[in-house]
C-alpha cells in the first residue's frame, strides 16, 4: 500500500518531535512546522534521510560546532536558519 502525502507529512512531523535529545525535538519541530508542507517529494526524501542521523551529530551540525557532511549542508543550513529565527 502506498503512503499518502498527508500520512507522510504526519509521520515525518512525529519523527521530528520524538528524537533522542530534547534540543533536537525543539529544533526539528520548529523546522517541520515551518517547512514540511512546502517541500516536494525529493526534499521530503532528503529530510527523511536526515532524520536517520544521530541526534548528537545533528545537534553539532545545526549549532555550528562541527561542519555538516557536504550532501547535508544545504538542509542543515536551512534548519539552522529556522531555529535561529524563532
PDB file of N, CA, C and O in Angstrom:
ATOM      1  N   UNK A   1       0.833  -1.171   0.000  1.00  0.00           N
ATOM      2  CA  UNK A   1       0.000   0.000   0.000  1.00  0.00           C
ATOM      3  C   UNK A   1       0.887   1.247   0.000  1.00  0.00           C
ATOM      4  O   UNK A   1       1.879   1.311   0.726  1.00  0.00           O
ATOM      5  N   UNK A   2       0.528   2.217  -0.803  1.00  0.00           N
ATOM      6  CA  UNK A   2       1.292   3.441  -0.936  1.00  0.00           C
ATOM      7  C   UNK A   2       0.886   4.440   0.149  1.00  0.00           C
ATOM      8  O   UNK A   2      -0.293   4.596   0.469  1.00  0.00           O
ATOM      9  N   UNK A   3       1.881   5.098   0.694  1.00  0.00           N
ATOM     10  CA  UNK A   3       1.632   6.098   1.730  1.00  0.00           C
ATOM     11  C   UNK A   3       1.109   7.389   1.082  1.00  0.00           C
ATOM     12  O   UNK A   3       1.660   7.859   0.087  1.00  0.00           O
ATOM     13  N   UNK A   4       0.071   7.936   1.644  1.00  0.00           N
ATOM     14  CA  UNK A   4      -0.459   9.197   1.121  1.00  0.00           C
ATOM     15  C   UNK A   4       0.469  10.346   1.523  1.00  0.00           C
ATOM     16  O   UNK A   4       1.187  10.244   2.518  1.00  0.00           O
ATOM     17  N   UNK A   5       0.457  11.437   0.755  1.00  0.00           N
ATOM     18  CA  UNK A   5       1.279  12.588   1.132  1.00  0.00           C
ATOM     19  C   UNK A   5       0.945  13.121   2.531  1.00  0.00           C
ATOM     20  O   UNK A   5       1.840  13.521   3.276  1.00  0.00           O
ATOM     21  N   UNK A   6      -0.330  13.123   2.879  1.00  0.00           N
ATOM     22  CA  UNK A   6      -0.737  13.610   4.198  1.00  0.00           C
ATOM     23  C   UNK A   6      -0.182  12.731   5.310  1.00  0.00           C
ATOM     24  O   UNK A   6       0.278  13.228   6.338  1.00  0.00           O
ATOM     25  N   UNK A   7      -0.228  11.415   5.093  1.00  0.00           N
ATOM     26  CA  UNK A   7       0.298  10.491   6.093  1.00  0.00           C
ATOM     27  C   UNK A   7       1.810  10.648   6.222  1.00  0.00           C
ATOM     28  O   UNK A   7       2.350  10.595   7.327  1.00  0.00           O
ATOM     29  N   UNK A   8       2.486  10.840   5.103  1.00  0.00           N
ATOM     30  CA  UNK A   8       3.940  11.023   5.148  1.00  0.00           C
ATOM     31  C   UNK A   8       4.300  12.270   5.941  1.00  0.00           C
ATOM     32  O   UNK A   8       5.206  12.235   6.773  1.00  0.00           O
ATOM     33  N   UNK A   9       3.602  13.368   5.692  1.00  0.00           N
ATOM     34  CA  UNK A   9       3.877  14.595   6.446  1.00  0.00           C
ATOM     35  C   UNK A   9       3.644  14.393   7.937  1.00  0.00           C
ATOM     36  O   UNK A   9       4.429  14.857   8.764  1.00  0.00           O
ATOM     37  N   UNK A  10       2.577  13.709   8.272  1.00  0.00           N
ATOM     38  CA  UNK A  10       2.276  13.442   9.682  1.00  0.00           C
ATOM     39  C   UNK A  10       3.364  12.567  10.308  1.00  0.00           C
ATOM     40  O   UNK A  10       3.797  12.819  11.433  1.00  0.00           O
ATOM     41  N   UNK A  11       3.801  11.546   9.582  1.00  0.00           N
ATOM     42  CA  UNK A  11       4.844  10.645  10.091  1.00  0.00           C
ATOM     43  C   UNK A  11       6.161  11.394  10.293  1.00  0.00           C
ATOM     44  O   UNK A  11       6.816  11.228  11.322  1.00  0.00           O
ATOM     45  N   UNK A  12       6.549  12.214   9.319  1.00  0.00           N
ATOM     46  CA  UNK A  12       7.795  12.976   9.436  1.00  0.00           C
ATOM     47  C   UNK A  12       7.709  14.008  10.560  1.00  0.00           C
ATOM     48  O   UNK A  12       8.697  14.264  11.248  1.00  0.00           O
ATOM     49  N   UNK A  13       6.542  14.593  10.742  1.00  0.00           N
ATOM     50  CA  UNK A  13       6.361  15.537  11.845  1.00  0.00           C
ATOM     51  C   UNK A  13       6.535  14.818  13.188  1.00  0.00           C
ATOM     52  O   UNK A  13       7.197  15.330  14.091  1.00  0.00           O
ATOM     53  N   UNK A  14       5.950  13.653  13.308  1.00  0.00           N
ATOM     54  CA  UNK A  14       6.095  12.883  14.555  1.00  0.00           C
ATOM     55  C   UNK A  14       7.546  12.486  14.791  1.00  0.00           C
ATOM     56  O   UNK A  14       8.033  12.560  15.919  1.00  0.00           O
ATOM     57  N   UNK A  15       8.234  12.069  13.743  1.00  0.00           N
ATOM     58  CA  UNK A  15       9.645  11.704  13.884  1.00  0.00           C
ATOM     59  C   UNK A  15      10.496  12.912  14.252  1.00  0.00           C
ATOM     60  O   UNK A  15      11.525  12.766  14.913  1.00  0.00           O
ATOM     61  N   UNK A  16      10.082  14.092  13.834  1.00  0.00           N
ATOM     62  CA  UNK A  16      10.815  15.312  14.159  1.00  0.00           C
ATOM     63  C   UNK A  16      10.706  15.652  15.634  1.00  0.00           C
ATOM     64  O   UNK A  16      11.633  16.218  16.213  1.00  0.00           O
ATOM     65  N   UNK A  17       9.577  15.311  16.248  1.00  0.00           N
ATOM     66  CA  UNK A  17       9.367  15.691  17.643  1.00  0.00           C
ATOM     67  C   UNK A  17       9.670  14.578  18.633  1.00  0.00           C
ATOM     68  O   UNK A  17       9.621  14.805  19.842  1.00  0.00           O
ATOM     69  N   UNK A  18       9.976  13.407  18.162  1.00  0.00           N
ATOM     70  CA  UNK A  18      10.281  12.281  19.048  1.00  0.00           C
ATOM     71  C   UNK A  18      11.710  11.827  18.803  1.00  0.00           C
ATOM     72  O   UNK A  18      11.956  10.727  18.307  1.00  0.00           O
ATOM     73  N   UNK A  19      12.635  12.685  19.157  1.00  0.00           N
ATOM     74  CA  UNK A  19      14.053  12.429  18.946  1.00  0.00           C
ATOM     75  C   UNK A  19      14.679  11.882  20.228  1.00  0.00           C
ATOM     76  O   UNK A  19      13.976  11.611  21.202  1.00  0.00           O
ATOM     77  N   UNK A  20      15.978  11.725  20.222  1.00  0.00           N
ATOM     78  CA  UNK A  20      16.679  11.219  21.393  1.00  0.00           C
ATOM     79  C   UNK A  20      16.999  12.298  22.419  1.00  0.00           C
ATOM     80  O   UNK A  20      17.068  12.020  23.616  1.00  0.00           O
ATOM     81  N   UNK A  21      17.194  13.523  21.953  1.00  0.00           N
ATOM     82  CA  UNK A  21      17.501  14.609  22.887  1.00  0.00           C
ATOM     83  C   UNK A  21      16.513  15.760  22.685  1.00  0.00           C
ATOM     84  O   UNK A  21      16.092  16.048  21.564  1.00  0.00           O
ATOM     85  N   UNK A  22      16.162  16.394  23.766  1.00  0.00           N
ATOM     86  CA  UNK A  22      15.128  17.434  23.768  1.00  0.00           C
ATOM     87  C   UNK A  22      15.473  18.596  22.837  1.00  0.00           C
ATOM     88  O   UNK A  22      14.587  19.148  22.184  1.00  0.00           O
ATOM     89  N   UNK A  23      16.746  18.969  22.770  1.00  0.00           N
ATOM     90  CA  UNK A  23      17.151  20.079  21.919  1.00  0.00           C
ATOM     91  C   UNK A  23      16.786  19.820  20.459  1.00  0.00           C
ATOM     92  O   UNK A  23      16.321  20.717  19.756  1.00  0.00           O
ATOM     93  N   UNK A  24      17.003  18.583  20.015  1.00  0.00           N
ATOM     94  CA  UNK A  24      16.671  18.262  18.629  1.00  0.00           C
ATOM     95  C   UNK A  24      15.167  18.157  18.435  1.00  0.00           C
ATOM     96  O   UNK A  24      14.665  18.457  17.352  1.00  0.00           O
ATOM     97  N   UNK A  25      14.440  17.737  19.463  1.00  0.00           N
ATOM     98  CA  UNK A  25      12.973  17.756  19.390  1.00  0.00           C
ATOM     99  C   UNK A  25      12.504  19.177  19.054  1.00  0.00           C
ATOM    100  O   UNK A  25      11.703  19.378  18.142  1.00  0.00           O
ATOM    101  N   UNK A  26      13.005  20.135  19.788  1.00  0.00           N
ATOM    102  CA  UNK A  26      12.586  21.530  19.633  1.00  0.00           C
ATOM    103  C   UNK A  26      13.003  22.074  18.271  1.00  0.00           C
ATOM    104  O   UNK A  26      12.194  22.672  17.562  1.00  0.00           O
ATOM    105  N   UNK A  27      14.254  21.868  17.912  1.00  0.00           N
ATOM    106  CA  UNK A  27      14.775  22.396  16.643  1.00  0.00           C
ATOM    107  C   UNK A  27      14.038  21.789  15.454  1.00  0.00           C
ATOM    108  O   UNK A  27      13.601  22.509  14.557  1.00  0.00           O
ATOM    109  N   UNK A  28      13.902  20.475  15.447  1.00  0.00           N
ATOM    110  CA  UNK A  28      13.284  19.819  14.289  1.00  0.00           C
ATOM    111  C   UNK A  28      11.774  20.030  14.244  1.00  0.00           C
ATOM    112  O   UNK A  28      11.197  20.039  13.157  1.00  0.00           O
ATOM    113  N   UNK A  29      11.125  20.197  15.376  1.00  0.00           N
ATOM    114  CA  UNK A  29       9.695  20.511  15.347  1.00  0.00           C
ATOM    115  C   UNK A  29       9.462  21.899  14.758  1.00  0.00           C
ATOM    116  O   UNK A  29       8.535  22.095  13.972  1.00  0.00           O
ATOM    117  N   UNK A  30      10.292  22.850  15.133  1.00  0.00           N
ATOM    118  CA  UNK A  30      10.176  24.187  14.539  1.00  0.00           C
ATOM    119  C   UNK A  30      10.367  24.101  13.025  1.00  0.00           C
ATOM    120  O   UNK A  30       9.632  24.721  12.257  1.00  0.00           O
ATOM    121  N   UNK A  31      11.351  23.337  12.620  1.00  0.00           N
ATOM    122  CA  UNK A  31      11.617  23.196  11.195  1.00  0.00           C
ATOM    123  C   UNK A  31      10.458  22.503  10.486  1.00  0.00           C
ATOM    124  O   UNK A  31      10.013  22.952   9.430  1.00  0.00           O
ATOM    125  N   UNK A  32       9.980  21.427  11.060  1.00  0.00           N
ATOM    126  CA  UNK A  32       8.867  20.688  10.457  1.00  0.00           C
ATOM    127  C   UNK A  32       7.649  21.597  10.310  1.00  0.00           C
ATOM    128  O   UNK A  32       7.002  21.600   9.263  1.00  0.00           O
ATOM    129  N   UNK A  33       7.337  22.359  11.341  1.00  0.00           N
ATOM    130  CA  UNK A  33       6.187  23.271  11.292  1.00  0.00           C
ATOM    131  C   UNK A  33       6.358  24.335  10.207  1.00  0.00           C
ATOM    132  O   UNK A  33       5.396  24.716   9.539  1.00  0.00           O
ATOM    133  N   UNK A  34       7.579  24.803  10.045  1.00  0.00           N
ATOM    134  CA  UNK A  34       7.839  25.888   9.107  1.00  0.00           C
ATOM    135  C   UNK A  34       7.979  25.425   7.661  1.00  0.00           C
ATOM    136  O   UNK A  34       7.641  26.174   6.744  1.00  0.00           O
ATOM    137  N   UNK A  35       8.469  24.211   7.437  1.00  0.00           N
ATOM    138  CA  UNK A  35       8.881  23.860   6.083  1.00  0.00           C
ATOM    139  C   UNK A  35       8.232  22.631   5.438  1.00  0.00           C
ATOM    140  O   UNK A  35       8.090  22.596   4.216  1.00  0.00           O
ATOM    141  N   UNK A  36       7.844  21.646   6.206  1.00  0.00           N
ATOM    142  CA  UNK A  36       7.461  20.367   5.602  1.00  0.00           C
ATOM    143  C   UNK A  36       6.339  20.485   4.575  1.00  0.00           C
ATOM    144  O   UNK A  36       6.424  19.867   3.514  1.00  0.00           O
ATOM    145  N   UNK A  37       5.318  21.237   4.849  1.00  0.00           N
ATOM    146  CA  UNK A  37       4.188  21.297   3.913  1.00  0.00           C
ATOM    147  C   UNK A  37       4.565  21.938   2.580  1.00  0.00           C
ATOM    148  O   UNK A  37       3.865  21.736   1.588  1.00  0.00           O
ATOM    149  N   UNK A  38       5.640  22.695   2.533  1.00  0.00           N
ATOM    150  CA  UNK A  38       6.078  23.325   1.290  1.00  0.00           C
ATOM    151  C   UNK A  38       7.106  22.532   0.515  1.00  0.00           C
ATOM    152  O   UNK A  38       7.547  22.961  -0.550  1.00  0.00           O
ATOM    153  N   UNK A  39       7.496  21.374   1.037  1.00  0.00           N
ATOM    154  CA  UNK A  39       8.539  20.571   0.389  1.00  0.00           C
ATOM    155  C   UNK A  39       7.960  19.654  -0.684  1.00  0.00           C
ATOM    156  O   UNK A  39       6.844  19.149  -0.556  1.00  0.00           O
ATOM    157  N   UNK A  40       8.743  19.449  -1.748  1.00  0.00           N
ATOM    158  CA  UNK A  40       8.354  18.469  -2.759  1.00  0.00           C
ATOM    159  C   UNK A  40       8.872  17.088  -2.329  1.00  0.00           C
ATOM    160  O   UNK A  40       9.522  16.960  -1.291  1.00  0.00           O
ATOM    161  N   UNK A  41       8.584  16.076  -3.120  1.00  0.00           N
ATOM    162  CA  UNK A  41       8.936  14.696  -2.748  1.00  0.00           C
ATOM    163  C   UNK A  41      10.436  14.515  -2.549  1.00  0.00           C
ATOM    164  O   UNK A  41      10.853  13.830  -1.615  1.00  0.00           O
ATOM    165  N   UNK A  42      11.249  15.112  -3.405  1.00  0.00           N
ATOM    166  CA  UNK A  42      12.709  14.967  -3.280  1.00  0.00           C
ATOM    167  C   UNK A  42      13.213  15.631  -1.997  1.00  0.00           C
ATOM    168  O   UNK A  42      14.094  15.092  -1.327  1.00  0.00           O
ATOM    169  N   UNK A  43      12.666  16.782  -1.657  1.00  0.00           N
ATOM    170  CA  UNK A  43      13.066  17.464  -0.425  1.00  0.00           C
ATOM    171  C   UNK A  43      12.634  16.660   0.799  1.00  0.00           C
ATOM    172  O   UNK A  43      13.370  16.577   1.782  1.00  0.00           O
ATOM    173  N   UNK A  44      11.446  16.071   0.737  1.00  0.00           N
ATOM    174  CA  UNK A  44      10.992  15.222   1.836  1.00  0.00           C
ATOM    175  C   UNK A  44      11.875  13.984   1.960  1.00  0.00           C
ATOM    176  O   UNK A  44      12.155  13.536   3.072  1.00  0.00           O
ATOM    177  N   UNK A  45      12.313  13.428   0.839  1.00  0.00           N
ATOM    178  CA  UNK A  45      13.238  12.294   0.872  1.00  0.00           C
ATOM    179  C   UNK A  45      14.527  12.675   1.590  1.00  0.00           C
ATOM    180  O   UNK A  45      15.028  11.918   2.421  1.00  0.00           O
ATOM    181  N   UNK A  46      15.063  13.853   1.267  1.00  0.00           N
ATOM    182  CA  UNK A  46      16.298  14.320   1.903  1.00  0.00           C
ATOM    183  C   UNK A  46      16.098  14.538   3.401  1.00  0.00           C
ATOM    184  O   UNK A  46      16.959  14.179   4.204  1.00  0.00           O
ATOM    185  N   UNK A  47      14.966  15.123   3.774  1.00  0.00           N
ATOM    186  CA  UNK A  47      14.680  15.352   5.190  1.00  0.00           C
ATOM    187  C   UNK A  47      14.514  14.025   5.924  1.00  0.00           C
ATOM    188  O   UNK A  47      15.010  13.857   7.038  1.00  0.00           O
ATOM    189  N   UNK A  48      13.817  13.091   5.296  1.00  0.00           N
ATOM    190  CA  UNK A  48      13.632  11.778   5.920  1.00  0.00           C
ATOM    191  C   UNK A  48      14.974  11.080   6.130  1.00  0.00           C
ATOM    192  O   UNK A  48      15.184  10.442   7.162  1.00  0.00           O
ATOM    193  N   UNK A  49      15.879  11.195   5.165  1.00  0.00           N
ATOM    194  CA  UNK A  49      17.219  10.617   5.321  1.00  0.00           C
ATOM    195  C   UNK A  49      17.970  11.304   6.462  1.00  0.00           C
ATOM    196  O   UNK A  49      18.682  10.652   7.226  1.00  0.00           O
ATOM    197  N   UNK A  50      17.807  12.616   6.571  1.00  0.00           N
ATOM    198  CA  UNK A  50      18.454  13.354   7.655  1.00  0.00           C
ATOM    199  C   UNK A  50      17.975  12.861   9.018  1.00  0.00           C
ATOM    200  O   UNK A  50      18.757  12.808   9.968  1.00  0.00           O
ATOM    201  N   UNK A  51      16.701  12.503   9.120  1.00  0.00           N
ATOM    202  CA  UNK A  51      16.163  12.027  10.391  1.00  0.00           C
ATOM    203  C   UNK A  51      16.784  10.707  10.841  1.00  0.00           C
ATOM    204  O   UNK A  51      16.636  10.315  11.998  1.00  0.00           O
ATOM    205  N   UNK A  52      17.467  10.033   9.949  1.00  0.00           N
ATOM    206  CA  UNK A  52      18.164   8.788  10.312  1.00  0.00           C
ATOM    207  C   UNK A  52      19.498   9.060  11.003  1.00  0.00           C
ATOM    208  O   UNK A  52      20.084   8.155  11.596  1.00  0.00           O
ATOM    209  N   UNK A  53      19.973  10.286  10.933  1.00  0.00           N
ATOM    210  CA  UNK A  53      21.258  10.645  11.541  1.00  0.00           C
ATOM    211  C   UNK A  53      21.148  10.679  13.066  1.00  0.00           C
ATOM    212  O   UNK A  53      20.069  10.858  13.630  1.00  0.00           O
ATOM    213  N   UNK A  54      22.275  10.503  13.695  1.00  0.00           N
ATOM    214  CA  UNK A  54      22.395  10.526  15.148  1.00  0.00           C
ATOM    215  C   UNK A  54      22.109  11.930  15.677  1.00  0.00           C
ATOM    216  O   UNK A  54      22.589  12.912  15.111  1.00  0.00           O
ATOM    217  N   UNK A  55      21.338  12.034  16.747  1.00  0.00           N
ATOM    218  CA  UNK A  55      20.983  13.338  17.312  1.00  0.00           C
ATOM    219  C   UNK A  55      22.192  14.163  17.744  1.00  0.00           C
ATOM    220  O   UNK A  55      22.219  15.377  17.539  1.00  0.00           O
ATOM    221  N   UNK A  56      23.175  13.525  18.330  1.00  0.00           N
ATOM    222  CA  UNK A  56      24.354  14.274  18.769  1.00  0.00           C
ATOM    223  C   UNK A  56      25.075  14.897  17.577  1.00  0.00           C
ATOM    224  O   UNK A  56      25.534  16.036  17.652  1.00  0.00           O
ATOM    225  N   UNK A  57      25.175  14.148  16.476  1.00  0.00           N
ATOM    226  CA  UNK A  57      25.789  14.699  15.266  1.00  0.00           C
ATOM    227  C   UNK A  57      24.934  15.832  14.704  1.00  0.00           C
ATOM    228  O   UNK A  57      25.451  16.895  14.363  1.00  0.00           O
ATOM    229  N   UNK A  58      23.637  15.603  14.610  1.00  0.00           N
ATOM    230  CA  UNK A  58      22.740  16.637  14.098  1.00  0.00           C
ATOM    231  C   UNK A  58      22.853  17.925  14.901  1.00  0.00           C
ATOM    232  O   UNK A  58      22.931  19.016  14.336  1.00  0.00           O
ATOM    233  N   UNK A  59      22.860  17.790  16.210  1.00  0.00           N
ATOM    234  CA  UNK A  59      22.938  18.979  17.057  1.00  0.00           C
ATOM    235  C   UNK A  59      24.239  19.744  16.807  1.00  0.00           C
ATOM    236  O   UNK A  59      24.233  20.971  16.719  1.00  0.00           O
ATOM    237  N   UNK A  60      25.335  19.029  16.696  1.00  0.00           N
ATOM    238  CA  UNK A  60      26.617  19.697  16.451  1.00  0.00           C
ATOM    239  C   UNK A  60      26.638  20.378  15.083  1.00  0.00           C
ATOM    240  O   UNK A  60      27.210  21.459  14.941  1.00  0.00           O
ATOM    241  N   UNK A  61      26.026  19.762  14.084  1.00  0.00           N
ATOM    242  CA  UNK A  61      25.967  20.380  12.758  1.00  0.00           C
ATOM    243  C   UNK A  61      25.079  21.615  12.764  1.00  0.00           C
ATOM    244  O   UNK A  61      25.463  22.663  12.245  1.00  0.00           O
ATOM    245  N   UNK A  62      23.900  21.496  13.345  1.00  0.00           N
ATOM    246  CA  UNK A  62      22.941  22.600  13.357  1.00  0.00           C
ATOM    247  C   UNK A  62      23.467  23.767  14.178  1.00  0.00           C
ATOM    248  O   UNK A  62      23.259  24.925  13.816  1.00  0.00           O
ATOM    249  N   UNK A  63      24.142  23.474  15.274  1.00  0.00           N
ATOM    250  CA  UNK A  63      24.657  24.526  16.149  1.00  0.00           C
ATOM    251  C   UNK A  63      25.989  25.103  15.667  1.00  0.00           C
ATOM    252  O   UNK A  63      26.490  26.070  16.240  1.00  0.00           O
ATOM    253  N   UNK A  64      26.560  24.518  14.624  1.00  0.00           N
ATOM    254  CA  UNK A  64      27.816  25.028  14.090  1.00  0.00           C
ATOM    255  C   UNK A  64      29.050  24.550  14.822  1.00  0.00           C
ATOM    256  O   UNK A  64      30.147  25.043  14.561  1.00  0.00           O
ATOM    257  N   UNK A  65      28.901  23.607  15.726  1.00  0.00           N
ATOM    258  CA  UNK A  65      30.050  23.084  16.457  1.00  0.00           C
ATOM    259  C   UNK A  65      30.963  22.245  15.562  1.00  0.00           C
ATOM    260  O   UNK A  65      32.175  22.190  15.767  1.00  0.00           O
ATOM    261  N   UNK A  66      30.357  21.595  14.568  1.00  0.00           N
ATOM    262  CA  UNK A  66      31.101  20.807  13.582  1.00  0.00           C
ATOM    263  C   UNK A  66      30.454  21.033  12.225  1.00  0.00           C
ATOM    264  O   UNK A  66      29.245  21.251  12.142  1.00  0.00           O
ATOM    265  N   UNK A  67      31.248  20.985  11.159  1.00  0.00           N
ATOM    266  CA  UNK A  67      30.639  21.145   9.831  1.00  0.00           C
ATOM    267  C   UNK A  67      29.829  19.904   9.454  1.00  0.00           C
ATOM    268  O   UNK A  67      30.212  18.776   9.762  1.00  0.00           O
ATOM    269  N   UNK A  68      28.721  20.136   8.792  1.00  0.00           N
ATOM    270  CA  UNK A  68      27.884  19.030   8.315  1.00  0.00           C
ATOM    271  C   UNK A  68      28.546  18.393   7.094  1.00  0.00           C
ATOM    272  O   UNK A  68      29.293  19.058   6.376  1.00  0.00           O
ATOM    273  N   UNK A  69      28.278  17.121   6.856  1.00  0.00           N
ATOM    274  CA  UNK A  69      28.767  16.496   5.625  1.00  0.00           C
ATOM    275  C   UNK A  69      28.238  17.274   4.412  1.00  0.00           C
ATOM    276  O   UNK A  69      27.123  17.795   4.438  1.00  0.00           O
ATOM    277  N   UNK A  70      29.032  17.343   3.377  1.00  0.00           N
ATOM    278  CA  UNK A  70      28.709  18.122   2.178  1.00  0.00           C
ATOM    279  C   UNK A  70      27.288  17.899   1.651  1.00  0.00           C
ATOM    280  O   UNK A  70      26.593  18.877   1.375  1.00  0.00           O
ATOM    281  N   UNK A  71      26.826  16.640   1.499  1.00  0.00           N
ATOM    282  CA  UNK A  71      25.473  16.455   0.945  1.00  0.00           C
ATOM    283  C   UNK A  71      24.362  17.011   1.837  1.00  0.00           C
ATOM    284  O   UNK A  71      23.271  17.314   1.352  1.00  0.00           O
ATOM    285  N   UNK A  72      24.632  17.144   3.130  1.00  0.00           N
ATOM    286  CA  UNK A  72      23.606  17.608   4.074  1.00  0.00           C
ATOM    287  C   UNK A  72      23.670  19.105   4.347  1.00  0.00           C
ATOM    288  O   UNK A  72      22.765  19.661   4.969  1.00  0.00           O
ATOM    289  N   UNK A  73      24.728  19.758   3.891  1.00  0.00           N
ATOM    290  CA  UNK A  73      24.935  21.160   4.260  1.00  0.00           C
ATOM    291  C   UNK A  73      23.774  22.090   3.917  1.00  0.00           C
ATOM    292  O   UNK A  73      23.405  22.903   4.765  1.00  0.00           O
ATOM    293  N   UNK A  74      23.174  22.021   2.721  1.00  0.00           N
ATOM    294  CA  UNK A  74      22.060  22.949   2.456  1.00  0.00           C
ATOM    295  C   UNK A  74      20.875  22.756   3.414  1.00  0.00           C
ATOM    296  O   UNK A  74      20.280  23.730   3.874  1.00  0.00           O
ATOM    297  N   UNK A  75      20.544  21.522   3.703  1.00  0.00           N
ATOM    298  CA  UNK A  75      19.429  21.244   4.608  1.00  0.00           C
ATOM    299  C   UNK A  75      19.770  21.666   6.038  1.00  0.00           C
ATOM    300  O   UNK A  75      18.939  22.260   6.725  1.00  0.00           O
ATOM    301  N   UNK A  76      20.965  21.368   6.478  1.00  0.00           N
ATOM    302  CA  UNK A  76      21.401  21.767   7.823  1.00  0.00           C
ATOM    303  C   UNK A  76      21.403  23.291   7.950  1.00  0.00           C
ATOM    304  O   UNK A  76      20.992  23.826   8.980  1.00  0.00           O
ATOM    305  N   UNK A  77      21.858  23.984   6.922  1.00  0.00           N
ATOM    306  CA  UNK A  77      21.855  25.451   6.939  1.00  0.00           C
ATOM    307  C   UNK A  77      20.434  25.981   7.066  1.00  0.00           C
ATOM    308  O   UNK A  77      20.184  26.909   7.835  1.00  0.00           O
ATOM    309  N   UNK A  78      19.505  25.399   6.321  1.00  0.00           N
ATOM    310  CA  UNK A  78      18.117  25.835   6.395  1.00  0.00           C
ATOM    311  C   UNK A  78      17.530  25.558   7.781  1.00  0.00           C
ATOM    312  O   UNK A  78      16.820  26.401   8.330  1.00  0.00           O
ATOM    313  N   UNK A  79      17.815  24.406   8.342  1.00  0.00           N
ATOM    314  CA  UNK A  79      17.341  24.071   9.691  1.00  0.00           C
ATOM    315  C   UNK A  79      17.899  25.066  10.701  1.00  0.00           C
ATOM    316  O   UNK A  79      17.174  25.533  11.579  1.00  0.00           O
ATOM    317  N   UNK A  80      19.187  25.394  10.580  1.00  0.00           N
ATOM    318  CA  UNK A  80      19.823  26.362  11.497  1.00  0.00           C
ATOM    319  C   UNK A  80      19.169  27.729  11.392  1.00  0.00           C
ATOM    320  O   UNK A  80      18.948  28.396  12.403  1.00  0.00           O
ATOM    321  N   UNK A  81      18.862  28.146  10.173  1.00  0.00           N
ATOM    322  CA  UNK A  81      18.240  29.458   9.979  1.00  0.00           C
ATOM    323  C   UNK A  81      16.844  29.488  10.603  1.00  0.00           C
ATOM    324  O   UNK A  81      16.477  30.468  11.251  1.00  0.00           O
ATOM    325  N   UNK A  82      16.075  28.437  10.414  1.00  0.00           N
ATOM    326  CA  UNK A  82      14.740  28.387  11.016  1.00  0.00           C
ATOM    327  C   UNK A  82      14.852  28.375  12.538  1.00  0.00           C
ATOM    328  O   UNK A  82      14.078  29.047  13.220  1.00  0.00           O
ATOM    329  N   UNK A  83      15.802  27.622  13.072  1.00  0.00           N
ATOM    330  CA  UNK A  83      15.978  27.528  14.530  1.00  0.00           C
ATOM    331  C   UNK A  83      16.359  28.872  15.136  1.00  0.00           C
ATOM    332  O   UNK A  83      15.943  29.194  16.249  1.00  0.00           O
ATOM    333  N   UNK A  84      17.148  29.657  14.407  1.00  0.00           N
ATOM    334  CA  UNK A  84      17.603  30.959  14.928  1.00  0.00           C
ATOM    335  C   UNK A  84      16.593  32.078  14.749  1.00  0.00           C
ATOM    336  O   UNK A  84      16.706  33.119  15.396  1.00  0.00           O
ATOM    337  N   UNK A  85      15.606  31.884  13.879  1.00  0.00           N
ATOM    338  CA  UNK A  85      14.630  32.938  13.607  1.00  0.00           C
ATOM    339  C   UNK A  85      13.414  32.902  14.502  1.00  0.00           C
ATOM    340  O   UNK A  85      12.499  33.705  14.316  1.00  0.00           O
ATOM    341  N   UNK A  86      13.369  32.012  15.457  1.00  0.00           N
ATOM    342  CA  UNK A  86      12.199  31.954  16.342  1.00  0.00           C
ATOM    343  C   UNK A  86      12.583  32.283  17.739  1.00  0.00           C
ATOM    344  O   UNK A  86      11.732  32.286  18.629  1.00  0.00           O
TER     345      UNK A  86
END
